Amino acid sequence: MNILLLGPQGSGKGTQAKLLMERFGFYYLSTGDLLREINKTDDKLREMMSKGIFIPDEMTFGYVTKYLEEKGIFDNIIFDGFPRSIKQYELIKGWLARKSTKINICINLVISEEETIRRLSARRMDTTTGKIYNLITEPAGPEVDQSKLVQREDDKPESIRKRLGWTKTLTGPLLELLESEIEVIEVNGERPIEPIQADLVGIINEKVKS
């Protein structure tokens, strides 16, 4: 079973996906993590990401499928960050069909714009190590030099609002299409980690039974 996990940045997709991975043995594919790893050796991608340029759907699709082909993984995947547009969905749907699999269910973690901004604007980066902390959910410990923690431009409210607007433009139509093809379940992402995880576990167990 393949799962598409949707939700804005700060909705807790990564945290929830990793817990599901530990419980059910899913393979967790974070497209953001994948692209950040690739841009260390891919000059074109690094330049686009550093300038905030939109990465074309076909290009992202190519990176994702090349990675999965190399791993030989085509099923029991949690997709996080891809697909997030209709074009990306159609591309990955066709590719999965050729592997005799598909995206079986979409879980959409819903949080308000205000909560997204509150969570993301609390992030701080250690300029020495590059590690990201969160003043709300994961504050730096006493061993960290607090003077080295900075707020990145991408984590300032005005930048967050811009990304949210772009995300809504893409994912709104995608959700409409998904609802006509597969089961889409909304989950309140503004609660603590444990009740959200309990809901997700229940959803997956029901899907497996059916």
N, C-alpha and C positions, 0 to 999 in steps of 0.2 A: 504493500500500500504506500503510495506517494502522497505527501501532504504539502499543500501550499499554505504557508503562514504569512498572512498579511497584517499590516498595522504600521502606523507612522514610526519614525525614529523615536526612541524613548518609551515605546509601548511594552517593552520587555520581551520581544520576540526571541532574542538570543538566549536569555535566561531560561525561558520556558522550553525552548527547543532542546537545550542541553539536558534539562531534566527529563524530557521525553526520550532523548537518546539513551540516557542511562537506564531508564525503566524498560523501554521496549526494544532497544538495540537498533533504532533508526540511524541512518547516516545523516548528519547535519551538514547542509551546504549553505554557508553564509556567503552570498555573492560579494558582499562588501569586503569581507576578509580575503576572499579569493583574489579580487581585483587589487587590493592593497599589496598582496604578496607578488602578484604578477608585475605590478608597476615598478618593482625593484630592478627588474631586468628588461622591461619593455619600454623603450624610450617614448614611443608614440603614446602609449597609455599613460605614462607618467606625466607627460606634458599636458594631456587633456585633463587629467584629474587635478593637476596643480593649478590649472586655469579655470577649473569649474565648468569645463565644456561637457555638454551632454554626450555620453558615449552611445553611439548608434546601436539600435536593437540587434542588428546582425552581428556586430562586433562583440557585444556582451554574450550573445547566444554562442558565438564561436568559442569564446573563452570557457564558458560553462560546459559545453558539450565535449570539448577537447579534454578538459579536466576529468569529466566523468568517464569518458572513453578510456583514458589512461588508467583510471582506477578500476574500470570494469564494473561500475556501479550504475544500475538502471532502475532499481526498485528499492522500496523501504527508505525513501529519502524524504527529509524535511527540507523543502525549498524556502529559504529566507532571503528576500531581496530580489528574487527572480522567479517567475516572470512578474513584472509590474506594469505591463502595458499589453494591449490587445495583440500587437505585433509580436512581442516576445512570447506571449501565451500560444499563439498559433504556431510559432516556430518550434517551441519545446514540445507542444502537443504532437506535432508531426514526427519529431525525432523520437519521442517516447513510444509512439505507435509502431515505429519501425523496430523498436526493441521489445514489442509485445507488452508494454506497460502504459500507464497513463497517470495523470493526477487524479486521485480518487476523491479528495475532499479539500475544501478551502476553509481555513479557520482565520477569522478576521478579528484581531485584538483591537478593540475600540477604546480610544481615549480622546478627551477633548483637546482642542487646540491650546487652551490655556494650560492644561496639564503637561502637554508635550513641551511647551516652552519652559515651564517651570523645571521639568526634569532635565532637559538638555542644557539650559542656561546655567545649571549647577555643575556642569562638567569642567574639570580643570586638568591640564596636561603638565606633567613634570618635564621641564625643558632639558633635564639631564638624561633621563631614561626613556622619555617618550610615553610613559605609562599614563593612562587616563584614569582619573578618579572622579567621583561624584560627591559633592558636598552633602547631598541628601541620602543617597543609597550606599555609597562606598567611599567614605572620606579617607584621606591619606592618614596613615598612622604617625606616631611620634617620631619614627625613624626617618621620615621624609622632611626635607628642608622646605618649609611652607613658602619661603620666599621664591622658590623655583617653580611654583605652581602658577600657571597662566591660563586665562580664558582664550581659547582659539576664536578667530573671527567667525568660523562656521557655527560656533556655539552661542553667539550673541543673538538676542531676540529678533532683530531685524532680518538676520540671515536665516534663522529658523523659519520665520513666517514665509519667506520667499520659497524655501524648499517645500514647505507644507502645501503652498499653493500649486507648485509644480506637481507634487505627488497626487493631489486631489484630481488634477486635470487628467492624469494617466490612469489612476486606479478606479475612479468613478465609472468610466465606461467598461473597464476590465471586470469589475464586480458585476455589472449588469449582464455581461456575456457569461461569466462563470455561473451565475444563478440560473441561467437557461440550460446549462450543460451538466453541472455537477452540484453536489450539496455544498452550500455556503452557510457557515454557522458563525454568528457574531458572539463574541465573548467580551464581557466588561473587563478592560485591562487596567482600570483605575484602582483595583483592589490589591491587597497584599499578594505575594507570590504564591502562597500555599493554596488559597481557595481557587485561584486561577488555574493552577496546576491540577487540582482535583477535578475541575470542570473539563479540562483537556483530556485527562486520563479517562473520564467517563465517556466523552465523545468518541475517543478512539476505541475503547472497549465495545461500545455499541456498534461502531462501524465494523469491527472485526466479526462480531456475532452475526451481523446481517449479511 
